[in-house]
Amino acid sequence: MATPAAEDENSCLEGTLVGGVLGGALGGALAKKDNWIWSIPAGAVGGALVGCQVDGG
C-alpha cells in the first residue's frame, strides 16, 4: 500500500499581495499619464507573480 504524498502547505499569499501593491505603485509612478490605463494593472500582475516567487511559492 502506497503512502499518501505530503501536502504542500507553502502559501505565497503575503508575497502576492505585497508584490501586487508595490508593482502597481511602481507601474503608476513610472508611466506617463496617457499609459496609466494599462501600466498599473500590468505592474500589479507582474509584482504579484514576482512576490509569490520571493515568498517561496
CHARMM-style PDB file with segment names, atoms N, HN, CA, C and O in Angstrom:
ATOM      1  N   MET     1       0.847  -1.173   0.000  1.00  0.00      PROA
ATOM      2  CA  MET     1       0.000   0.000   0.000  1.00  0.00      PROA
ATOM      3  C   MET     1       0.895   1.239   0.000  1.00  0.00      PROA
ATOM      4  O   MET     1       1.815   1.350   0.810  1.00  0.00      PROA
ATOM      5  N   ALA     2       0.621   2.152  -0.900  1.00  0.00      PROA
ATOM      6  HN  ALA     2      -0.126   2.063  -1.558  1.00  0.00      PROA
ATOM      7  CA  ALA     2       1.433   3.363  -1.042  1.00  0.00      PROA
ATOM      8  C   ALA     2       1.054   4.387   0.021  1.00  0.00      PROA
ATOM      9  O   ALA     2      -0.105   4.503   0.421  1.00  0.00      PROA
ATOM     10  N   THR     3       2.056   5.116   0.458  1.00  0.00      PROA
ATOM     11  HN  THR     3       2.997   5.021   0.133  1.00  0.00      PROA
ATOM     12  CA  THR     3       1.789   6.182   1.433  1.00  0.00      PROA
ATOM     13  C   THR     3       1.363   7.444   0.689  1.00  0.00      PROA
ATOM     14  O   THR     3       1.866   7.721  -0.399  1.00  0.00      PROA
ATOM     15  N   PRO     4       0.443   8.208   1.265  1.00  0.00      PROA
ATOM     16  CA  PRO     4      -0.004   9.431   0.589  1.00  0.00      PROA
ATOM     17  C   PRO     4       1.121  10.472   0.526  1.00  0.00      PROA
ATOM     18  O   PRO     4       1.951  10.572   1.430  1.00  0.00      PROA
ATOM     19  N   ALA     5       1.122  11.224  -0.542  1.00  0.00      PROA
ATOM     20  HN  ALA     5       0.448  11.143  -1.276  1.00  0.00      PROA
ATOM     21  CA  ALA     5       2.132  12.271  -0.722  1.00  0.00      PROA
ATOM     22  C   ALA     5       1.893  13.395   0.278  1.00  0.00      PROA
ATOM     23  O   ALA     5       0.755  13.697   0.638  1.00  0.00      PROA
ATOM     24  N   ALA     6       2.971  13.998   0.711  1.00  0.00      PROA
ATOM     25  HN  ALA     6       3.895  13.753   0.419  1.00  0.00      PROA
ATOM     26  CA  ALA     6       2.869  15.113   1.653  1.00  0.00      PROA
ATOM     27  C   ALA     6       2.244  16.315   0.954  1.00  0.00      PROA
ATOM     28  O   ALA     6       2.568  16.613  -0.196  1.00  0.00      PROA
ATOM     29  N   GLU     7       1.354  16.998   1.653  1.00  0.00      PROA
ATOM     30  HN  GLU     7       1.091  16.756   2.587  1.00  0.00      PROA
ATOM     31  CA  GLU     7       0.707  18.174   1.080  1.00  0.00      PROA
ATOM     32  C   GLU     7       1.643  19.367   1.111  1.00  0.00      PROA
ATOM     33  O   GLU     7       2.415  19.538   2.054  1.00  0.00      PROA
ATOM     34  N   ASP     8       1.571  20.186   0.082  1.00  0.00      PROA
ATOM     35  HN  ASP     8       0.944  20.047  -0.684  1.00  0.00      PROA
ATOM     36  CA  ASP     8       2.349  21.415   0.025  1.00  0.00      PROA
ATOM     37  C   ASP     8       1.599  22.495   0.800  1.00  0.00      PROA
ATOM     38  O   ASP     8       0.561  22.984   0.353  1.00  0.00      PROA
ATOM     39  N   GLU     9       2.121  22.854   1.940  1.00  0.00      PROA
ATOM     40  HN  GLU     9       2.964  22.457   2.303  1.00  0.00      PROA
ATOM     41  CA  GLU     9       1.470  23.853   2.773  1.00  0.00      PROA
ATOM     42  C   GLU     9       2.136  25.213   2.646  1.00  0.00      PROA
ATOM     43  O   GLU     9       1.944  26.080   3.498  1.00  0.00      PROA
ATOM     44  N   ASN    10       2.910  25.404   1.597  1.00  0.00      PROA
ATOM     45  HN  ASN    10       3.066  24.699   0.905  1.00  0.00      PROA
ATOM     46  CA  ASN    10       3.595  26.666   1.374  1.00  0.00      PROA
ATOM     47  C   ASN    10       2.640  27.632   0.677  1.00  0.00      PROA
ATOM     48  O   ASN    10       2.201  27.379  -0.444  1.00  0.00      PROA
ATOM     49  N   SER    11       2.325  28.729   1.341  1.00  0.00      PROA
ATOM     50  HN  SER    11       2.682  28.934   2.252  1.00  0.00      PROA
ATOM     51  CA  SER    11       1.421  29.728   0.776  1.00  0.00      PROA
ATOM     52  C   SER    11       2.212  30.976   0.413  1.00  0.00      PROA
ATOM     53  O   SER    11       3.063  31.421   1.183  1.00  0.00      PROA
ATOM     54  N   CYS    12       1.937  31.534  -0.746  1.00  0.00      PROA
ATOM     55  HN  CYS    12       1.246  31.171  -1.371  1.00  0.00      PROA
ATOM     56  CA  CYS    12       2.627  32.755  -1.156  1.00  0.00      PROA
ATOM     57  C   CYS    12       1.665  33.941  -1.141  1.00  0.00      PROA
ATOM     58  O   CYS    12       1.861  34.909  -1.876  1.00  0.00      PROA
ATOM     59  N   LEU    13       0.631  33.868  -0.311  1.00  0.00      PROA
ATOM     60  HN  LEU    13       0.471  33.081   0.285  1.00  0.00      PROA
ATOM     61  CA  LEU    13      -0.386  34.911  -0.286  1.00  0.00      PROA
ATOM     62  C   LEU    13       0.186  36.270   0.103  1.00  0.00      PROA
ATOM     63  O   LEU    13      -0.124  37.279  -0.531  1.00  0.00      PROA
ATOM     64  N   GLU    14       1.013  36.300   1.136  1.00  0.00      PROA
ATOM     65  HN  GLU    14       1.265  35.480   1.651  1.00  0.00      PROA
ATOM     66  CA  GLU    14       1.569  37.580   1.583  1.00  0.00      PROA
ATOM     67  C   GLU    14       2.441  38.211   0.505  1.00  0.00      PROA
ATOM     68  O   GLU    14       2.336  39.408   0.239  1.00  0.00      PROA
ATOM     69  N   GLY    15       3.294  37.413  -0.112  1.00  0.00      PROA
ATOM     70  HN  GLY    15       3.378  36.440   0.104  1.00  0.00      PROA
ATOM     71  CA  GLY    15       4.157  37.924  -1.171  1.00  0.00      PROA
ATOM     72  C   GLY    15       3.374  38.394  -2.377  1.00  0.00      PROA
ATOM     73  O   GLY    15       3.748  39.373  -3.023  1.00  0.00      PROA
ATOM     74  N   THR    16       2.288  37.702  -2.685  1.00  0.00      PROA
ATOM     75  HN  THR    16       1.984  36.907  -2.160  1.00  0.00      PROA
ATOM     76  CA  THR    16       1.446  38.096  -3.808  1.00  0.00      PROA
ATOM     77  C   THR    16       0.790  39.440  -3.554  1.00  0.00      PROA
ATOM     78  O   THR    16       0.767  40.302  -4.432  1.00  0.00      PROA
ATOM     79  N   LEU    17       0.257  39.619  -2.352  1.00  0.00      PROA
ATOM     80  HN  LEU    17       0.275  38.918  -1.639  1.00  0.00      PROA
ATOM     81  CA  LEU    17      -0.400  40.891  -2.023  1.00  0.00      PROA
ATOM     82  C   LEU    17       0.587  42.051  -2.019  1.00  0.00      PROA
ATOM     83  O   LEU    17       0.332  43.091  -2.626  1.00  0.00      PROA
ATOM     84  N   VAL    18       1.707  41.872  -1.339  1.00  0.00      PROA
ATOM     85  HN  VAL    18       1.915  41.027  -0.846  1.00  0.00      PROA
ATOM     86  CA  VAL    18       2.700  42.950  -1.258  1.00  0.00      PROA
ATOM     87  C   VAL    18       3.285  43.238  -2.634  1.00  0.00      PROA
ATOM     88  O   VAL    18       3.443  44.401  -3.004  1.00  0.00      PROA
ATOM     89  N   GLY    19       3.605  42.206  -3.389  1.00  0.00      PROA
ATOM     90  HN  GLY    19       3.477  41.262  -3.088  1.00  0.00      PROA
ATOM     91  CA  GLY    19       4.154  42.390  -4.725  1.00  0.00      PROA
ATOM     92  C   GLY    19       3.178  43.074  -5.665  1.00  0.00      PROA
ATOM     93  O   GLY    19       3.576  43.908  -6.479  1.00  0.00      PROA
ATOM     94  N   GLY    20       1.903  42.725  -5.558  1.00  0.00      PROA
ATOM     95  HN  GLY    20       1.580  42.048  -4.898  1.00  0.00      PROA
ATOM     96  CA  GLY    20       0.884  43.365  -6.395  1.00  0.00      PROA
ATOM     97  C   GLY    20       0.736  44.839  -6.104  1.00  0.00      PROA
ATOM     98  O   GLY    20       0.638  45.655  -7.020  1.00  0.00      PROA
ATOM     99  N   VAL    21       0.720  45.186  -4.818  1.00  0.00      PROA
ATOM    100  HN  VAL    21       0.801  44.523  -4.073  1.00  0.00      PROA
ATOM    101  CA  VAL    21       0.606  46.600  -4.443  1.00  0.00      PROA
ATOM    102  C   VAL    21       1.844  47.378  -4.879  1.00  0.00      PROA
ATOM    103  O   VAL    21       1.729  48.455  -5.463  1.00  0.00      PROA
ATOM    104  N   LEU    22       3.015  46.837  -4.600  1.00  0.00      PROA
ATOM    105  HN  LEU    22       3.108  45.961  -4.126  1.00  0.00      PROA
ATOM    106  CA  LEU    22       4.241  47.537  -4.980  1.00  0.00      PROA
ATOM    107  C   LEU    22       4.408  47.611  -6.501  1.00  0.00      PROA
ATOM    108  O   LEU    22       4.857  48.630  -7.028  1.00  0.00      PROA
ATOM    109  N   GLY    23       4.052  46.550  -7.196  1.00  0.00      PROA
ATOM    110  HN  GLY    23       3.687  45.722  -6.768  1.00  0.00      PROA
ATOM    111  CA  GLY    23       4.151  46.554  -8.656  1.00  0.00      PROA
ATOM    112  C   GLY    23       3.196  47.555  -9.287  1.00  0.00      PROA
ATOM    113  O   GLY    23       3.567  48.253 -10.231  1.00  0.00      PROA
ATOM    114  N   GLY    24       1.968  47.632  -8.776  1.00  0.00      PROA
ATOM    115  HN  GLY    24       1.667  47.065  -8.010  1.00  0.00      PROA
ATOM    116  CA  GLY    24       1.012  48.618  -9.286  1.00  0.00      PROA
ATOM    117  C   GLY    24       1.464  50.040  -9.014  1.00  0.00      PROA
ATOM    118  O   GLY    24       1.322  50.915  -9.868  1.00  0.00      PROA
ATOM    119  N   ALA    25       2.009  50.275  -7.827  1.00  0.00      PROA
ATOM    120  HN  ALA    25       2.124  49.564  -7.133  1.00  0.00      PROA
ATOM    121  CA  ALA    25       2.514  51.607  -7.493  1.00  0.00      PROA
ATOM    122  C   ALA    25       3.704  51.976  -8.373  1.00  0.00      PROA
ATOM    123  O   ALA    25       3.805  53.105  -8.853  1.00  0.00      PROA
ATOM    124  N   LEU    26       4.590  51.030  -8.577  1.00  0.00      PROA
ATOM    125  HN  LEU    26       4.508  50.113  -8.187  1.00  0.00      PROA
ATOM    126  CA  LEU    26       5.754  51.295  -9.421  1.00  0.00      PROA
ATOM    127  C   LEU    26       5.337  51.514 -10.874  1.00  0.00      PROA
ATOM    128  O   LEU    26       5.875  52.389 -11.553  1.00  0.00      PROA
ATOM    129  N   GLY    27       4.388  50.728 -11.344  1.00  0.00      PROA
ATOM    130  HN  GLY    27       3.951  50.018 -10.793  1.00  0.00      PROA
ATOM    131  CA  GLY    27       3.890  50.917 -12.709  1.00  0.00      PROA
ATOM    132  C   GLY    27       3.242  52.277 -12.881  1.00  0.00      PROA
ATOM    133  O   GLY    27       3.425  52.926 -13.911  1.00  0.00      PROA
ATOM    134  N   GLY    28       2.485  52.716 -11.885  1.00  0.00      PROA
ATOM    135  HN  GLY    28       2.336  52.189 -11.048  1.00  0.00      PROA
ATOM    136  CA  GLY    28       1.857  54.037 -11.954  1.00  0.00      PROA
ATOM    137  C   GLY    28       2.858  55.170 -11.849  1.00  0.00      PROA
ATOM    138  O   GLY    28       2.699  56.205 -12.496  1.00  0.00      PROA
ATOM    139  N   ALA    29       3.887  54.983 -11.038  1.00  0.00      PROA
ATOM    140  HN  ALA    29       4.017  54.143 -10.512  1.00  0.00      PROA
ATOM    141  CA  ALA    29       4.881  56.042 -10.849  1.00  0.00      PROA
ATOM    142  C   ALA    29       5.780  56.207 -12.075  1.00  0.00      PROA
ATOM    143  O   ALA    29       6.203  57.320 -12.387  1.00  0.00      PROA
ATOM    144  N   LEU    30       6.065  55.130 -12.755  1.00  0.00      PROA
ATOM    145  HN  LEU    30       5.721  54.226 -12.502  1.00  0.00      PROA
ATOM    146  CA  LEU    30       6.983  55.189 -13.894  1.00  0.00      PROA
ATOM    147  C   LEU    30       6.294  55.462 -15.225  1.00  0.00      PROA
ATOM    148  O   LEU    30       6.962  55.765 -16.214  1.00  0.00      PROA
ATOM    149  N   ALA    31       4.974  55.359 -15.264  1.00  0.00      PROA
ATOM    150  HN  ALA    31       4.432  55.113 -14.461  1.00  0.00      PROA
ATOM    151  CA  ALA    31       4.248  55.517 -16.524  1.00  0.00      PROA
ATOM    152  C   ALA    31       3.913  56.983 -16.792  1.00  0.00      PROA
ATOM    153  O   ALA    31       3.797  57.800 -15.879  1.00  0.00      PROA
ATOM    154  N   LYS    32       3.766  57.273 -18.059  1.00  0.00      PROA
ATOM    155  HN  LYS    32       3.860  56.608 -18.800  1.00  0.00      PROA
ATOM    156  CA  LYS    32       3.249  58.581 -18.446  1.00  0.00      PROA
ATOM    157  C   LYS    32       1.742  58.580 -18.248  1.00  0.00      PROA
ATOM    158  O   LYS    32       1.119  57.518 -18.220  1.00  0.00      PROA
ATOM    159  N   LYS    33       1.162  59.741 -18.114  1.00  0.00      PROA
ATOM    160  HN  LYS    33       1.668  60.603 -18.137  1.00  0.00      PROA
ATOM    161  CA  LYS    33      -0.254  59.820 -17.774  1.00  0.00      PROA
ATOM    162  C   LYS    33      -1.156  59.130 -18.801  1.00  0.00      PROA
ATOM    163  O   LYS    33      -2.177  58.559 -18.419  1.00  0.00      PROA
ATOM    164  N   ASP    34      -0.816  59.165 -20.076  1.00  0.00      PROA
ATOM    165  HN  ASP    34       0.013  59.630 -20.387  1.00  0.00      PROA
ATOM    166  CA  ASP    34      -1.664  58.521 -21.077  1.00  0.00      PROA
ATOM    167  C   ASP    34      -1.498  56.999 -21.110  1.00  0.00      PROA
ATOM    168  O   ASP    34      -2.238  56.326 -21.827  1.00  0.00      PROA
ATOM    169  N   ASN    35      -0.555  56.445 -20.361  1.00  0.00      PROA
ATOM    170  HN  ASN    35       0.046  56.992 -19.778  1.00  0.00      PROA
ATOM    171  CA  ASN    35      -0.338  54.998 -20.316  1.00  0.00      PROA
ATOM    172  C   ASN    35      -0.797  54.358 -19.009  1.00  0.00      PROA
ATOM    173  O   ASN    35      -0.605  53.156 -18.823  1.00  0.00      PROA
ATOM    174  N   TRP    36      -1.389  55.115 -18.111  1.00  0.00      PROA
ATOM    175  HN  TRP    36      -1.545  56.091 -18.262  1.00  0.00      PROA
ATOM    176  CA  TRP    36      -1.804  54.572 -16.821  1.00  0.00      PROA
ATOM    177  C   TRP    36      -2.821  53.456 -16.953  1.00  0.00      PROA
ATOM    178  O   TRP    36      -2.859  52.553 -16.118  1.00  0.00      PROA
ATOM    179  N   ILE    37      -3.642  53.504 -17.986  1.00  0.00      PROA
ATOM    180  HN  ILE    37      -3.611  54.238 -18.665  1.00  0.00      PROA
ATOM    181  CA  ILE    37      -4.732  52.544 -18.132  1.00  0.00      PROA
ATOM    182  C   ILE    37      -4.221  51.105 -18.184  1.00  0.00      PROA
ATOM    183  O   ILE    37      -4.934  50.197 -17.758  1.00  0.00      PROA
ATOM    184  N   TRP    38      -3.038  50.873 -18.679  1.00  0.00      PROA
ATOM    185  HN  TRP    38      -2.458  51.611 -19.025  1.00  0.00      PROA
ATOM    186  CA  TRP    38      -2.514  49.520 -18.754  1.00  0.00      PROA
ATOM    187  C   TRP    38      -1.297  49.293 -17.876  1.00  0.00      PROA
ATOM    188  O   TRP    38      -0.997  48.148 -17.535  1.00  0.00      PROA
ATOM    189  N   SER    39      -0.585  50.352 -17.499  1.00  0.00      PROA
ATOM    190  HN  SER    39      -0.828  51.282 -17.776  1.00  0.00      PROA
ATOM    191  CA  SER    39       0.659  50.152 -16.757  1.00  0.00      PROA
ATOM    192  C   SER    39       0.430  49.771 -15.295  1.00  0.00      PROA
ATOM    193  O   SER    39       1.200  48.991 -14.734  1.00  0.00      PROA
ATOM    194  N   ILE    40      -0.613  50.305 -14.675  1.00  0.00      PROA
ATOM    195  HN  ILE    40      -1.239  50.938 -15.131  1.00  0.00      PROA
ATOM    196  CA  ILE    40      -0.876  49.950 -13.274  1.00  0.00      PROA
ATOM    197  C   ILE    40      -1.316  48.493 -13.152  1.00  0.00      PROA
ATOM    198  O   ILE    40      -0.761  47.771 -12.324  1.00  0.00      PROA
ATOM    199  N   PRO    41      -2.296  48.026 -13.947  1.00  0.00      PROA
ATOM    200  CA  PRO    41      -2.644  46.601 -13.851  1.00  0.00      PROA
ATOM    201  C   PRO    41      -1.493  45.663 -14.251  1.00  0.00      PROA
ATOM    202  O   PRO    41      -1.314  44.606 -13.647  1.00  0.00      PROA
ATOM    203  N   ALA    42      -0.728  46.048 -15.255  1.00  0.00      PROA
ATOM    204  HN  ALA    42      -0.874  46.907 -15.745  1.00  0.00      PROA
ATOM    205  CA  ALA    42       0.398  45.206 -15.666  1.00  0.00      PROA
ATOM    206  C   ALA    42       1.445  45.143 -14.554  1.00  0.00      PROA
ATOM    207  O   ALA    42       2.009  44.081 -14.287  1.00  0.00      PROA
ATOM    208  N   GLY    43       1.701  46.273 -13.912  1.00  0.00      PROA
ATOM    209  HN  GLY    43       1.243  47.135 -14.129  1.00  0.00      PROA
ATOM    210  CA  GLY    43       2.638  46.284 -12.791  1.00  0.00      PROA
ATOM    211  C   GLY    43       2.134  45.459 -11.621  1.00  0.00      PROA
ATOM    212  O   GLY    43       2.916  44.780 -10.956  1.00  0.00      PROA
ATOM    213  N   ALA    44       0.834  45.511 -11.364  1.00  0.00      PROA
ATOM    214  HN  ALA    44       0.199  46.063 -11.904  1.00  0.00      PROA
ATOM    215  CA  ALA    44       0.261  44.738 -10.258  1.00  0.00      PROA
ATOM    216  C   ALA    44       0.364  43.242 -10.521  1.00  0.00      PROA
ATOM    217  O   ALA    44       0.712  42.478  -9.620  1.00  0.00      PROA
ATOM    218  N   VAL    45       0.068  42.819 -11.734  1.00  0.00      PROA
ATOM    219  HN  VAL    45      -0.214  43.440 -12.466  1.00  0.00      PROA
ATOM    220  CA  VAL    45       0.155  41.393 -12.064  1.00  0.00      PROA
ATOM    221  C   VAL    45       1.605  40.921 -12.023  1.00  0.00      PROA
ATOM    222  O   VAL    45       1.908  39.872 -11.454  1.00  0.00      PROA
ATOM    223  N   GLY    46       2.491  41.692 -12.623  1.00  0.00      PROA
ATOM    224  HN  GLY    46       2.245  42.544 -13.085  1.00  0.00      PROA
ATOM    225  CA  GLY    46       3.913  41.328 -12.594  1.00  0.00      PROA
ATOM    226  C   GLY    46       4.466  41.296 -11.178  1.00  0.00      PROA
ATOM    227  O   GLY    46       5.218  40.391 -10.817  1.00  0.00      PROA
ATOM    228  N   GLY    47       4.091  42.284 -10.380  1.00  0.00      PROA
ATOM    229  HN  GLY    47       3.480  43.019 -10.673  1.00  0.00      PROA
ATOM    230  CA  GLY    47       4.545  42.313  -8.996  1.00  0.00      PROA
ATOM    231  C   GLY    47       4.006  41.155  -8.182  1.00  0.00      PROA
ATOM    232  O   GLY    47       4.706  40.621  -7.322  1.00  0.00      PROA
ATOM    233  N   ALA    48       2.758  40.759  -8.445  1.00  0.00      PROA
ATOM    234  HN  ALA    48       2.189  41.193  -9.143  1.00  0.00      PROA
ATOM    235  CA  ALA    48       2.176  39.627  -7.734  1.00  0.00      PROA
ATOM    236  C   ALA    48       2.908  38.333  -8.077  1.00  0.00      PROA
ATOM    237  O   ALA    48       3.149  37.504  -7.199  1.00  0.00      PROA
ATOM    238  N   LEU    49       3.258  38.159  -9.340  1.00  0.00      PROA
ATOM    239  HN  LEU    49       3.062  38.833 -10.053  1.00  0.00      PROA
ATOM    240  CA  LEU    49       3.990  36.952  -9.741  1.00  0.00      PROA
ATOM    241  C   LEU    49       5.384  36.913  -9.101  1.00  0.00      PROA
ATOM    242  O   LEU    49       5.812  35.877  -8.591  1.00  0.00      PROA
ATOM    243  N   VAL    50       6.074  38.034  -9.133  1.00  0.00      PROA
ATOM    244  HN  VAL    50       5.726  38.876  -9.547  1.00  0.00      PROA
ATOM    245  CA  VAL    50       7.404  38.094  -8.532  1.00  0.00      PROA
ATOM    246  C   VAL    50       7.316  37.940  -7.014  1.00  0.00      PROA
ATOM    247  O   VAL    50       8.128  37.239  -6.410  1.00  0.00      PROA
ATOM    248  N   GLY    51       6.331  38.595  -6.399  1.00  0.00      PROA
ATOM    249  HN  GLY    51       5.672  39.165  -6.889  1.00  0.00      PROA
ATOM    250  CA  GLY    51       6.175  38.500  -4.960  1.00  0.00      PROA
ATOM    251  C   GLY    51       5.895  37.093  -4.479  1.00  0.00      PROA
ATOM    252  O   GLY    51       6.378  36.693  -3.420  1.00  0.00      PROA
ATOM    253  N   CYS    52       5.131  36.346  -5.232  1.00  0.00      PROA
ATOM    254  HN  CYS    52       4.738  36.671  -6.092  1.00  0.00      PROA
ATOM    255  CA  CYS    52       4.861  34.956  -4.870  1.00  0.00      PROA
ATOM    256  C   CYS    52       6.141  34.129  -4.915  1.00  0.00      PROA
ATOM    257  O   CYS    52       6.379  33.304  -4.033  1.00  0.00      PROA
ATOM    258  N   GLN    53       6.956  34.343  -5.925  1.00  0.00      PROA
ATOM    259  HN  GLN    53       6.763  35.013  -6.642  1.00  0.00      PROA
ATOM    260  CA  GLN    53       8.212  33.588  -6.033  1.00  0.00      PROA
ATOM    261  C   GLN    53       9.193  33.966  -4.925  1.00  0.00      PROA
ATOM    262  O   GLN    53       9.901  33.107  -4.400  1.00  0.00      PROA
ATOM    263  N   VAL    54       9.233  35.255  -4.571  1.00  0.00      PROA
ATOM    264  HN  VAL    54       8.657  35.953  -4.998  1.00  0.00      PROA
ATOM    265  CA  VAL    54      10.126  35.706  -3.498  1.00  0.00      PROA
ATOM    266  C   VAL    54       9.670  35.126  -2.161  1.00  0.00      PROA
ATOM    267  O   VAL    54      10.494  34.793  -1.309  1.00  0.00      PROA
ATOM    268  N   ASP    55       8.363  35.007  -1.983  1.00  0.00      PROA
ATOM    269  HN  ASP    55       7.693  35.277  -2.675  1.00  0.00      PROA
ATOM    270  CA  ASP    55       7.809  34.494  -0.733  1.00  0.00      PROA
ATOM    271  C   ASP    55       7.969  32.974  -0.624  1.00  0.00      PROA
ATOM    272  O   ASP    55       7.668  32.398   0.421  1.00  0.00      PROA
ATOM    273  N   GLY    56       8.420  32.349  -1.647  1.00  0.00      PROA
ATOM    274  HN  GLY    56       8.664  32.817  -2.496  1.00  0.00      PROA
ATOM    275  CA  GLY    56       8.675  30.904  -1.580  1.00  0.00      PROA
ATOM    276  C   GLY    56       7.627  30.043  -2.237  1.00  0.00      PROA
ATOM    277  O   GLY    56       7.556  28.842  -1.979  1.00  0.00      PROA
ATOM    278  N   GLY    57       6.803  30.649  -3.094  1.00  0.00      PROA
ATOM    279  HN  GLY    57       6.861  31.625  -3.303  1.00  0.00      PROA
ATOM    280  CA  GLY    57       5.739  29.888  -3.757  1.00  0.00      PROA
ATOM    281  C   GLY    57       6.248  29.211  -4.941  1.00  0.00      PROA
ATOM    282  OT1 GLY    57       5.496  28.520  -5.629  1.00  0.00      PROA
TER     283      GLY     57
END
